[in-house]
Amino acid sequence: MNSEHMSEKEITHLMDELQADLKGLFPVREEAATAYLDKLSVLAERVDEEVLQSSKVSELIGSCPVEVITTNHRNHARFMATVFALNLPSLLVRVIPWAYRVYTNRGVSLSYFTAECQAWINAVDQELDPAFAEQIRRVYSWMIDHHEDMKQLSQEIDVFSAQTNDWSEELNSLLSSLLSGDTQSVQQLAESEAREVADLPRLYMDLIQPVMYRIGSLWADGEVTVAQEHMATAVVSRIIAGTYQRLQLFAQKDHGAKGTAVVSCASKEFHELGARIIADLMELDGWDVTFMGANIPEEDFHHMVVDKQPDVVALSATVPSHLLNIKRMVNRIREEESLAHTLILAGGQALSLAPESAQSLNVDGIAHNGYEAREILAQWQEKDG
């Protein structure tokens, strides 16, 4: 790899060039995207077979465990199905370099990525109608052709950027406490920083969120284990729950004055921290919130929304492939006449990576963080008079 780092201007220029070039291959026909999604499991099995039975398998996957490779193939397939179905070529350009970074830090060779793309080409040729296969094949061929660009960008971009230019000693201390599982220190920080409900936005958005993004970045670089990441999330969840109880957000004098809301993660989405923060901030601002948490089955979610008849539904997704789940959940809401009044807000890391998805998801707004969510909700309130 090139050891010289690119300037921010050079990165932006290259990303813009790649996105403009790739857009020429989109949109993929709806029938082709559907065929790819329907055959996802079979396609992934064929890719497993070709990669793992290659005479160069040791060179390709290096020290990376086989189960990580096969899981990657299924994650990749769900991601690409989302890109195809929602017409999001820019998302591919943003995420593929990150995938290079994650898996090379887990032992795979750079040659694995072109071999994997070729395996996907072979799989779609074998399993899909030729007219559909051609639409999919040309995107994978583009990825092979731009392998060197992806290698370079993998050194430069970070989808888990801390979203702060001022990385302070306070943030560093919180990071250290979370990675060591020091709940007591984190609790003391929360009590110091959030003495009253008005302090919550700073605690959540200026301290907890950037540190959790940094932990995600460290995980991508192989410097933090899955166990540490989960432990940090568990500590933060305990602190947020304790802060909610301590400050009695549910007992605010204007509780429910703004209207009713249902806040939930996308189905199959296990990262609930962002949704929990939005739920708490909405309660702080006077909303009557039903928080549904992580991995809610789509049918159960829909029944709850129909039953609650909320003014607002807020949905969160961290994993980009879960954007398809959000689309299905939104479509069900839009089909209900009784929910014609309901406004839908979407957010989370997946939406930050694909802000252009608002139209394809048919949502009323996208928020990149809690501050933006509060601003959008306030604007909706003003319009309603």
C-alpha positions as a Markdown table, in Angstrom:
| # | Residue | x | y | z |
|---|---|---|---|---|
| 1 | Met | 0.0 | 0.0 | 0.0 |
| 2 | Asn | 1.0 | 3.6 | -0.5 |
| 3 | Ser | 2.5 | 4.7 | 2.8 |
| 4 | Glu | 1.8 | 8.4 | 2.0 |
| 5 | His | -1.5 | 9.6 | 3.3 |
| 6 | Met | -3.9 | 11.6 | 1.1 |
| 7 | Ser | -5.1 | 15.1 | 1.9 |
| 8 | Glu | -8.7 | 15.6 | 2.8 |
| 9 | Lys | -9.2 | 17.3 | -0.5 |
| 10 | Glu | -7.6 | 14.3 | -2.4 |
| 11 | Ile | -9.9 | 11.9 | -0.5 |
| 12 | Thr | -13.0 | 13.9 | -1.4 |
| 13 | His | -12.0 | 14.2 | -5.0 |
| 14 | Leu | -11.3 | 10.4 | -5.3 |
| 15 | Met | -14.6 | 9.5 | -3.6 |
| 16 | Asp | -16.5 | 11.9 | -5.8 |
| 17 | Glu | -14.9 | 10.4 | -8.9 |
| 18 | Leu | -15.6 | 6.8 | -7.9 |
| 19 | Gln | -19.2 | 7.6 | -7.0 |
| 20 | Ala | -19.8 | 9.4 | -10.3 |
| 21 | Asp | -18.3 | 6.5 | -12.2 |
| 22 | Leu | -20.3 | 3.8 | -10.3 |
| 23 | Lys | -23.6 | 5.7 | -10.7 |
| 24 | Gly | -23.4 | 4.9 | -14.4 |
| 25 | Leu | -24.1 | 1.2 | -13.5 |
| 26 | Phe | -27.2 | 2.1 | -11.5 |
| 27 | Pro | -30.0 | 1.6 | -11.0 |
| 28 | Val | -30.0 | -2.1 | -11.1 |
| 29 | Arg | -33.3 | -3.4 | -12.4 |
| 30 | Glu | -35.7 | -4.2 | -9.6 |
| 31 | Glu | -36.1 | -7.8 | -10.9 |
| 32 | Ala | -32.3 | -8.3 | -10.8 |
| 33 | Ala | -32.1 | -6.9 | -7.3 |
| 34 | Thr | -34.9 | -9.1 | -6.2 |
| 35 | Ala | -33.4 | -12.2 | -7.8 |
| 36 | Tyr | -30.0 | -11.5 | -6.0 |
| 37 | Leu | -31.8 | -11.2 | -2.7 |
| 38 | Asp | -33.9 | -14.3 | -3.2 |
| 39 | Lys | -30.8 | -16.4 | -4.0 |
| 40 | Leu | -28.7 | -14.8 | -1.2 |
| 41 | Ser | -28.1 | -18.0 | 0.7 |
| 42 | Val | -27.2 | -20.1 | -2.3 |
| 43 | Leu | -24.9 | -17.4 | -3.7 |
| 44 | Ala | -23.1 | -17.2 | -0.4 |
| 45 | Glu | -22.6 | -21.0 | -0.3 |
| 46 | Arg | -21.1 | -20.9 | -3.8 |
| 47 | Val | -18.7 | -18.1 | -2.8 |
| 48 | Asp | -17.7 | -20.1 | 0.3 |
| 49 | Glu | -17.0 | -23.1 | -1.8 |
| 50 | Glu | -14.9 | -21.3 | -4.4 |
| 51 | Val | -12.9 | -19.2 | -1.9 |
| 52 | Leu | -12.3 | -22.0 | 0.6 |
| 53 | Gln | -11.5 | -24.7 | -1.9 |
| 54 | Ser | -9.0 | -22.5 | -3.8 |
| 55 | Ser | -5.5 | -23.8 | -4.0 |
| 56 | Lys | -4.5 | -20.3 | -2.7 |
| 57 | Val | -6.9 | -20.3 | 0.3 |
| 58 | Ser | -4.1 | -20.0 | 2.9 |
| 59 | Glu | -2.7 | -17.0 | 1.0 |
| 60 | Leu | -6.1 | -15.5 | 0.7 |
| 61 | Ile | -7.5 | -15.7 | 4.2 |
| 62 | Gly | -4.2 | -15.8 | 6.1 |
| 63 | Ser | -4.8 | -16.1 | 9.9 |
| 64 | Cys | -8.5 | -15.1 | 9.7 |
| 65 | Pro | -10.8 | -17.9 | 11.0 |
| 66 | Val | -12.9 | -19.6 | 8.4 |
| 67 | Glu | -16.1 | -18.8 | 10.3 |
| 68 | Val | -15.3 | -15.1 | 10.0 |
| 69 | Ile | -14.8 | -15.5 | 6.3 |
| 70 | Thr | -18.1 | -17.3 | 5.8 |
| 71 | Thr | -19.9 | -14.8 | 8.0 |
| 72 | Asn | -18.4 | -12.0 | 5.9 |
| 73 | His | -19.8 | -13.5 | 2.7 |
| 74 | Arg | -23.3 | -13.4 | 4.1 |
| 75 | Asn | -22.9 | -9.9 | 5.5 |
| 76 | His | -21.5 | -8.8 | 2.2 |
| 77 | Ala | -24.5 | -10.4 | 0.3 |
| 78 | Arg | -27.0 | -8.6 | 2.6 |
| 79 | Phe | -25.1 | -5.3 | 2.1 |
| 80 | Met | -25.0 | -5.6 | -1.7 |
| 81 | Ala | -28.7 | -6.6 | -1.8 |
| 82 | Thr | -29.4 | -3.3 | 0.0 |
| 83 | Val | -27.2 | -1.3 | -2.4 |
| 84 | Phe | -29.0 | -2.9 | -5.4 |
| 85 | Ala | -32.6 | -2.7 | -4.0 |
| 86 | Leu | -32.4 | 0.9 | -2.7 |
| 87 | Asn | -30.2 | 2.2 | -5.5 |
| 88 | Leu | -27.3 | 3.4 | -3.2 |
| 89 | Pro | -24.0 | 3.2 | -5.2 |
| 90 | Ser | -22.5 | 5.9 | -3.0 |
| 91 | Leu | -23.0 | 3.6 | 0.0 |
| 92 | Leu | -20.9 | 1.0 | -1.7 |
| 93 | Val | -18.0 | 3.5 | -2.2 |
| 94 | Arg | -18.1 | 4.5 | 1.4 |
| 95 | Val | -18.3 | 1.0 | 3.0 |
| 96 | Ile | -16.1 | -1.2 | 0.8 |
| 97 | Pro | -12.9 | 0.5 | 1.9 |
| 98 | Trp | -13.9 | 0.1 | 5.5 |
| 99 | Ala | -14.4 | -3.7 | 4.8 |
| 100 | Tyr | -10.9 | -3.8 | 3.4 |
| 101 | Arg | -9.6 | -2.2 | 6.6 |
| 102 | Val | -11.6 | -4.5 | 8.9 |
| 103 | Tyr | -10.6 | -7.8 | 7.3 |
| 104 | Thr | -7.0 | -7.0 | 6.6 |
| 105 | Asn | -6.7 | -6.2 | 10.2 |
| 106 | Arg | -8.0 | -9.7 | 10.9 |
| 107 | Gly | -5.4 | -11.4 | 8.8 |
| 108 | Val | -6.8 | -11.7 | 5.2 |
| 109 | Ser | -4.6 | -10.7 | 2.3 |
| 110 | Leu | -5.5 | -7.9 | -0.1 |
| 111 | Ser | -5.8 | -10.4 | -2.9 |
| 112 | Tyr | -8.7 | -12.0 | -1.0 |
| 113 | Phe | -11.0 | -9.1 | -2.1 |
| 114 | Thr | -10.6 | -9.5 | -5.8 |
| 115 | Ala | -10.8 | -13.3 | -5.5 |
| 116 | Glu | -14.0 | -12.8 | -3.5 |
| 117 | Cys | -15.5 | -10.5 | -6.1 |
| 118 | Gln | -14.7 | -13.0 | -8.8 |
| 119 | Ala | -16.4 | -15.7 | -6.8 |
| 120 | Trp | -19.5 | -13.6 | -6.6 |
| 121 | Ile | -19.4 | -13.0 | -10.4 |
| 122 | Asn | -19.2 | -16.8 | -10.9 |
| 123 | Ala | -21.9 | -17.4 | -8.4 |
| 124 | Val | -24.4 | -15.0 | -10.0 |
| 125 | Asp | -23.6 | -16.4 | -13.5 |
| 126 | Gln | -24.4 | -19.9 | -12.2 |
| 127 | Glu | -27.6 | -19.0 | -10.2 |
| 128 | Leu | -29.3 | -16.0 | -11.8 |
| 129 | Asp | -31.0 | -15.5 | -15.1 |
| 130 | Pro | -28.4 | -14.2 | -17.6 |
| 131 | Ala | -30.2 | -10.8 | -18.0 |
| 132 | Phe | -30.2 | -10.3 | -14.2 |
| 133 | Ala | -26.7 | -11.7 | -13.8 |
| 134 | Glu | -25.3 | -9.1 | -16.2 |
| 135 | Gln | -26.6 | -6.3 | -14.1 |
| 136 | Ile | -25.0 | -7.6 | -11.0 |
| 137 | Arg | -21.8 | -8.8 | -12.6 |
| 138 | Arg | -20.8 | -5.4 | -13.9 |
| 139 | Val | -20.9 | -3.9 | -10.4 |
| 140 | Tyr | -18.5 | -6.6 | -9.1 |
| 141 | Ser | -16.3 | -6.1 | -12.2 |
| 142 | Trp | -16.2 | -2.4 | -11.3 |
| 143 | Met | -15.1 | -3.3 | -7.8 |
| 144 | Ile | -12.3 | -5.5 | -9.2 |
| 145 | Asp | -11.2 | -2.7 | -11.6 |
| 146 | His | -11.1 | -0.2 | -8.6 |
| 147 | His | -9.3 | -2.5 | -6.2 |
| 148 | Glu | -6.3 | -0.2 | -5.9 |
| 149 | Asp | -8.5 | 2.8 | -5.1 |
| 150 | Met | -10.3 | 0.7 | -2.4 |
| 151 | Lys | -6.9 | -0.2 | -1.0 |
| 152 | Gln | -5.8 | 3.4 | -0.8 |
| 153 | Leu | -9.1 | 4.6 | 0.7 |
| 154 | Ser | -9.0 | 1.9 | 3.3 |
| 155 | Gln | -6.1 | 3.7 | 4.9 |
| 156 | Glu | -7.9 | 7.0 | 4.9 |
| 157 | Ile | -11.6 | 6.8 | 5.7 |
| 158 | Asp | -13.3 | 5.7 | 8.9 |
| 159 | Val | -17.0 | 5.2 | 9.0 |
| 160 | Phe | -16.8 | 5.2 | 12.8 |
| 161 | Ser | -15.3 | 8.7 | 12.9 |
| 162 | Ala | -15.6 | 10.2 | 16.4 |
| 163 | Gln | -17.6 | 13.2 | 15.0 |
| 164 | Thr | -15.6 | 15.6 | 17.1 |
| 165 | Asn | -12.6 | 17.8 | 16.3 |
| 166 | Asp | -11.8 | 18.3 | 20.0 |
| 167 | Trp | -10.7 | 14.9 | 21.5 |
| 168 | Ser | -10.3 | 15.9 | 25.1 |
| 169 | Glu | -8.7 | 14.3 | 28.1 |
| 170 | Glu | -12.2 | 13.9 | 29.4 |
| 171 | Leu | -13.2 | 11.8 | 26.4 |
| 172 | Asn | -9.9 | 9.8 | 26.7 |
| 173 | Ser | -10.7 | 9.1 | 30.3 |
| 174 | Leu | -14.2 | 7.9 | 29.5 |
| 175 | Leu | -12.8 | 5.7 | 26.7 |
| 176 | Ser | -10.3 | 4.1 | 29.1 |
| 177 | Ser | -13.0 | 3.5 | 31.7 |
| 178 | Leu | -15.4 | 1.9 | 29.2 |
| 179 | Leu | -12.7 | -0.4 | 27.8 |
| 180 | Ser | -11.7 | -1.6 | 31.2 |
| 181 | Gly | -15.3 | -2.0 | 32.4 |
| 182 | Asp | -14.9 | 0.5 | 35.1 |
| 183 | Thr | -18.6 | 1.2 | 35.7 |
| 184 | Gln | -18.0 | 3.2 | 38.9 |
| 185 | Ser | -15.9 | 5.8 | 37.1 |
| 186 | Val | -18.4 | 6.1 | 34.3 |
| 187 | Gln | -21.2 | 6.4 | 36.8 |
| 188 | Gln | -19.3 | 9.2 | 38.6 |
| 189 | Leu | -18.8 | 11.0 | 35.3 |
| 190 | Ala | -22.5 | 10.7 | 34.5 |
| 191 | Glu | -23.5 | 12.1 | 37.9 |
| 192 | Ser | -21.1 | 15.0 | 37.5 |
| 193 | Glu | -22.0 | 15.9 | 34.0 |
| 194 | Ala | -25.8 | 15.3 | 34.2 |
| 195 | Arg | -27.0 | 16.9 | 37.5 |
| 196 | Glu | -30.3 | 17.9 | 35.9 |
| 197 | Val | -32.3 | 16.9 | 32.8 |
| 198 | Ala | -31.0 | 19.9 | 30.8 |
| 199 | Asp | -27.5 | 18.4 | 31.0 |
| 200 | Leu | -28.5 | 15.1 | 29.3 |
| 201 | Pro | -27.9 | 16.2 | 25.6 |
| 202 | Arg | -24.2 | 17.0 | 26.4 |
| 203 | Leu | -23.7 | 13.7 | 28.3 |
| 204 | Tyr | -25.2 | 11.7 | 25.5 |
| 205 | Met | -24.1 | 13.5 | 22.4 |
| 206 | Asp | -20.8 | 15.2 | 23.4 |
| 207 | Leu | -19.3 | 12.5 | 25.6 |
| 208 | Ile | -20.9 | 9.1 | 25.2 |
| 209 | Gln | -21.5 | 9.1 | 21.4 |
| 210 | Pro | -18.0 | 10.2 | 20.2 |
| 211 | Val | -16.4 | 7.7 | 22.6 |
| 212 | Met | -18.6 | 4.9 | 21.3 |
| 213 | Tyr | -17.7 | 5.8 | 17.8 |
| 214 | Arg | -14.0 | 5.7 | 18.7 |
| 215 | Ile | -14.5 | 2.2 | 20.2 |
| 216 | Gly | -16.1 | 1.2 | 16.8 |
| 217 | Ser | -13.0 | 2.6 | 15.0 |
| 218 | Leu | -10.7 | 0.7 | 17.4 |
| 219 | Trp | -12.6 | -2.5 | 16.7 |
| 220 | Ala | -12.3 | -1.9 | 13.0 |
| 221 | Asp | -8.5 | -1.6 | 13.4 |
| 222 | Gly | -8.3 | -4.8 | 15.4 |
| 223 | Glu | -7.2 | -2.9 | 18.6 |
| 224 | Val | -10.4 | -3.7 | 20.5 |
| 225 | Thr | -12.1 | -7.1 | 20.8 |
| 226 | Val | -15.7 | -7.9 | 20.3 |
| 227 | Ala | -15.9 | -8.6 | 24.1 |
| 228 | Gln | -14.5 | -5.2 | 25.0 |
| 229 | Glu | -16.9 | -3.5 | 22.6 |
| 230 | His | -19.9 | -5.4 | 24.1 |
| 231 | Met | -18.7 | -4.7 | 27.6 |
| 232 | Ala | -18.5 | -1.0 | 26.9 |
| 233 | Thr | -21.9 | -0.9 | 25.4 |
| 234 | Ala | -23.3 | -2.8 | 28.4 |
| 235 | Val | -21.7 | -0.3 | 30.8 |
| 236 | Val | -23.2 | 2.7 | 28.8 |
| 237 | Ser | -26.6 | 1.0 | 28.8 |
| 238 | Arg | -26.5 | 0.6 | 32.5 |
| 239 | Ile | -25.5 | 4.2 | 33.0 |
| 240 | Ile | -28.2 | 5.6 | 30.7 |
| 241 | Ala | -30.8 | 3.5 | 32.4 |
| 242 | Gly | -29.6 | 4.7 | 35.8 |
| 243 | Thr | -29.6 | 8.3 | 34.7 |
| 244 | Tyr | -33.1 | 8.0 | 33.3 |
| 245 | Gln | -34.3 | 6.8 | 36.6 |
| 246 | Arg | -32.2 | 9.3 | 38.7 |
| 247 | Leu | -33.5 | 12.3 | 36.7 |
| 248 | Gln | -37.0 | 10.8 | 36.4 |
| 249 | Leu | -37.5 | 11.7 | 32.7 |
| 250 | Phe | -40.9 | 10.0 | 32.8 |
| 251 | Ala | -42.1 | 12.5 | 35.4 |
| 252 | Gln | -41.5 | 15.7 | 33.6 |
| 253 | Lys | -44.3 | 18.2 | 34.0 |
| 254 | Asp | -44.8 | 18.6 | 30.2 |
| 255 | His | -44.6 | 14.8 | 29.6 |
| 256 | Gly | -46.6 | 14.1 | 26.5 |
| 257 | Ala | -47.3 | 17.7 | 25.6 |
| 258 | Lys | -45.5 | 17.4 | 22.3 |
| 259 | Gly | -47.4 | 14.3 | 21.2 |
| 260 | Thr | -46.8 | 10.6 | 21.1 |
| 261 | Ala | -43.9 | 8.7 | 19.6 |
| 262 | Val | -42.7 | 5.1 | 19.0 |
| 263 | Val | -38.9 | 4.7 | 18.9 |
| 264 | Ser | -37.4 | 1.4 | 17.7 |
| 265 | Cys | -34.4 | -0.2 | 16.1 |
| 266 | Ala | -34.8 | -1.8 | 12.7 |
| 267 | Ser | -35.7 | -5.5 | 12.8 |
| 268 | Lys | -32.6 | -7.6 | 13.3 |
| 269 | Glu | -30.7 | -4.6 | 14.5 |
| 270 | Phe | -29.0 | -5.2 | 17.8 |
| 271 | His | -27.3 | -1.8 | 18.3 |
| 272 | Glu | -29.9 | 0.0 | 20.4 |
| 273 | Leu | -27.9 | 2.7 | 22.0 |
| 274 | Gly | -28.6 | 5.4 | 19.5 |
| 275 | Ala | -32.4 | 4.7 | 19.6 |
| 276 | Arg | -32.3 | 4.7 | 23.4 |
| 277 | Ile | -30.6 | 8.1 | 23.4 |
| 278 | Ile | -33.2 | 9.5 | 20.9 |
| 279 | Ala | -36.1 | 8.1 | 23.1 |
| 280 | Asp | -34.7 | 9.8 | 26.2 |
| 281 | Leu | -34.1 | 13.1 | 24.4 |
| 282 | Met | -37.6 | 13.0 | 23.1 |
| 283 | Glu | -39.0 | 12.4 | 26.6 |
| 284 | Leu | -36.8 | 15.3 | 27.8 |
| 285 | Asp | -38.5 | 17.5 | 25.2 |
| 286 | Gly | -42.0 | 16.6 | 26.2 |
| 287 | Trp | -42.9 | 13.6 | 24.1 |
| 288 | Asp | -44.8 | 10.5 | 25.4 |
| 289 | Val | -42.4 | 7.8 | 24.1 |
| 290 | Thr | -42.8 | 4.1 | 23.7 |
| 291 | Phe | -39.3 | 2.7 | 23.3 |
| 292 | Met | -39.2 | -0.8 | 21.7 |
| 293 | Gly | -35.5 | -1.5 | 21.8 |
| 294 | Ala | -33.5 | -3.8 | 19.6 |
| 295 | Asn | -34.3 | -6.5 | 17.1 |
| 296 | Ile | -38.1 | -6.1 | 17.1 |
| 297 | Pro | -39.9 | -8.5 | 14.8 |
| 298 | Glu | -41.5 | -6.5 | 12.0 |
| 299 | Glu | -45.0 | -7.9 | 12.5 |
| 300 | Asp | -45.0 | -7.1 | 16.2 |
| 301 | Phe | -43.6 | -3.6 | 15.5 |
| 302 | His | -46.4 | -2.9 | 13.1 |
| 303 | His | -49.1 | -4.1 | 15.4 |
| 304 | Met | -47.7 | -1.8 | 18.2 |
| 305 | Val | -47.6 | 1.2 | 15.9 |
| 306 | Val | -51.2 | 0.6 | 14.7 |
| 307 | Asp | -52.3 | 0.2 | 18.3 |
| 308 | Lys | -50.4 | 3.4 | 19.6 |
| 309 | Gln | -51.3 | 5.6 | 16.6 |
| 310 | Pro | -48.2 | 7.8 | 17.3 |
| 311 | Asp | -47.6 | 11.2 | 15.9 |
| 312 | Val | -44.0 | 10.2 | 15.2 |
| 313 | Val | -42.1 | 7.0 | 14.6 |
| 314 | Ala | -38.3 | 7.1 | 14.9 |
| 315 | Leu | -36.3 | 4.2 | 13.5 |
| 316 | Ser | -32.6 | 3.5 | 13.9 |
| 317 | Ala | -30.1 | 1.3 | 12.0 |
| 318 | Thr | -26.4 | 0.9 | 12.5 |
| 319 | Val | -25.7 | -1.9 | 10.0 |
| 320 | Pro | -26.2 | -0.7 | 6.4 |
| 321 | Ser | -28.0 | -3.9 | 5.3 |
| 322 | His | -30.8 | -3.1 | 7.8 |
| 323 | Leu | -31.9 | -0.2 | 5.7 |
| 324 | Leu | -33.9 | -2.8 | 3.8 |
| 325 | Asn | -35.7 | -3.7 | 7.0 |
| 326 | Ile | -36.5 | -0.1 | 7.7 |
| 327 | Lys | -37.9 | 0.2 | 4.2 |
| 328 | Arg | -40.3 | -2.7 | 4.8 |
| 329 | Met | -41.3 | -1.3 | 8.2 |
| 330 | Val | -42.0 | 2.1 | 6.7 |
| 331 | Asn | -43.9 | 0.7 | 3.8 |
| 332 | Arg | -46.3 | -1.1 | 6.2 |
| 333 | Ile | -46.9 | 2.2 | 8.0 |
| 334 | Arg | -47.5 | 4.1 | 4.8 |
| 335 | Glu | -50.1 | 1.4 | 3.8 |
| 336 | Glu | -52.2 | 2.1 | 6.9 |
| 337 | Glu | -54.9 | 4.8 | 6.4 |
| 338 | Ser | -55.1 | 5.2 | 10.2 |
| 339 | Leu | -51.4 | 6.2 | 10.2 |
| 340 | Ala | -51.6 | 8.8 | 7.5 |
| 341 | His | -50.8 | 11.5 | 10.2 |
| 342 | Thr | -47.7 | 9.7 | 11.4 |
| 343 | Leu | -44.3 | 11.3 | 10.5 |
| 344 | Ile | -41.3 | 9.0 | 10.3 |
| 345 | Leu | -37.8 | 9.9 | 11.3 |
| 346 | Ala | -34.8 | 7.7 | 10.6 |
| 347 | Gly | -31.3 | 7.8 | 12.0 |
| 348 | Gly | -28.3 | 5.8 | 13.0 |
| 349 | Gln | -24.9 | 5.1 | 11.5 |
| 350 | Ala | -26.4 | 3.4 | 8.4 |
| 351 | Leu | -28.3 | 6.5 | 7.6 |
| 352 | Ser | -25.3 | 8.7 | 8.1 |
| 353 | Leu | -23.5 | 6.6 | 5.6 |
| 354 | Ala | -26.4 | 6.9 | 3.1 |
| 355 | Pro | -28.1 | 10.3 | 3.7 |
| 356 | Glu | -29.4 | 10.0 | 0.1 |
| 357 | Ser | -31.6 | 7.1 | 1.1 |
| 358 | Ala | -34.4 | 9.3 | 2.5 |
| 359 | Gln | -36.3 | 9.2 | -0.7 |
| 360 | Ser | -36.0 | 5.4 | -1.3 |
| 361 | Leu | -36.9 | 4.7 | 2.3 |
| 362 | Asn | -39.9 | 7.0 | 2.1 |
| 363 | Val | -39.2 | 8.7 | 5.4 |
| 364 | Asp | -40.0 | 12.3 | 6.3 |
| 365 | Gly | -36.6 | 13.1 | 7.8 |
| 366 | Ile | -33.1 | 11.8 | 8.5 |
| 367 | Ala | -31.1 | 12.8 | 11.6 |
| 368 | His | -27.4 | 12.1 | 11.9 |
| 369 | Asn | -27.3 | 12.7 | 15.6 |
| 370 | Gly | -29.5 | 13.6 | 18.6 |
| 371 | Tyr | -29.1 | 17.3 | 18.0 |
| 372 | Glu | -30.4 | 17.0 | 14.5 |
| 373 | Ala | -33.3 | 14.8 | 15.6 |
| 374 | Arg | -34.4 | 17.4 | 18.1 |
| 375 | Glu | -34.2 | 20.1 | 15.5 |
| 376 | Ile | -36.2 | 18.2 | 13.0 |
| 377 | Leu | -38.9 | 17.3 | 15.6 |
| 378 | Ala | -39.0 | 21.0 | 16.6 |
| 379 | Gln | -39.6 | 22.0 | 13.0 |
| 380 | Trp | -42.4 | 19.5 | 12.6 |
| 381 | Gln | -44.0 | 20.9 | 15.8 |
| 382 | Glu | -43.8 | 24.4 | 14.4 |
| 383 | Lys | -45.5 | 23.4 | 11.1 |
| 384 | Asp | -48.3 | 21.7 | 13.1 |
| 385 | Gly | -48.7 | 25.0 | 14.8 |
